[in-house]
Amino acid sequence: MMSVSVNNQRQSLPRPCSVAEALSLLGYQGAKIAVAVNNSFVPRSEYASHQLSDEDCIDVLVPVQGG
């Protein structure tokens, strides 16, 4: 297991784990979101290949509608 921060909350994830796997485990699969790992944007096309590391900081951003 590895420990990561997801939106400033500690989470345990299996090792190894990609961004896509983490999003699925955290309930975000299929959601319209943007993801940054350690303050760097990760393109959706790289979710499956971008491997997470212990102590990574993941920000999951959900679009907000307004006017």
SVG drawing of the C-alpha trace seen along z (x, -y; Angstrom):
<svg xmlns="http://www.w3.org/2000/svg" viewBox="-26 -35 33 38">
<polyline fill="none" stroke="black" stroke-width="0.4" points="0.0,0.0 1.0,-3.6 -0.2,-6.8 -1.2,-9.7 -3.1,-13.0 -6.3,-13.4 -7.8,-16.9 -5.9,-17.3 -7.2,-14.1 -4.9,-11.1 -5.8,-8.0 -4.3,-4.5 -3.9,-3.0 -2.5,0.3 1.0,0.2 1.6,-0.1 -1.4,-2.3 -2.0,-4.5 -4.1,-7.7 -6.9,-5.8 -6.9,-3.0 -6.8,-5.5 -9.8,-7.5 -11.7,-4.2 -11.0,-3.2 -12.0,-6.7 -15.3,-6.7 -14.4,-9.2 -14.5,-6.7 -16.4,-8.3 -16.7,-11.7 -15.9,-14.9 -12.9,-16.0 -9.3,-17.3 -6.4,-15.9 -3.1,-17.3 -0.4,-15.3 2.1,-17.2 0.8,-20.5 1.3,-19.3 -1.8,-18.7 -2.1,-15.1 -3.9,-14.9 -6.8,-12.4 -4.9,-10.5 -2.1,-9.7 -4.3,-8.6 -3.7,-4.9 0.1,-5.3 0.8,-7.9 2.0,-5.8 1.6,-7.3 4.2,-7.2 4.0,-7.1 3.3,-10.6 2.0,-12.0 -0.4,-14.9 -3.4,-14.5 -5.9,-17.2 -9.2,-16.2 -11.0,-19.2 -14.7,-19.1 -16.1,-21.8 -18.5,-24.2 -21.3,-25.7 -22.4,-29.3 -23.2,-32.5"/>
</svg>
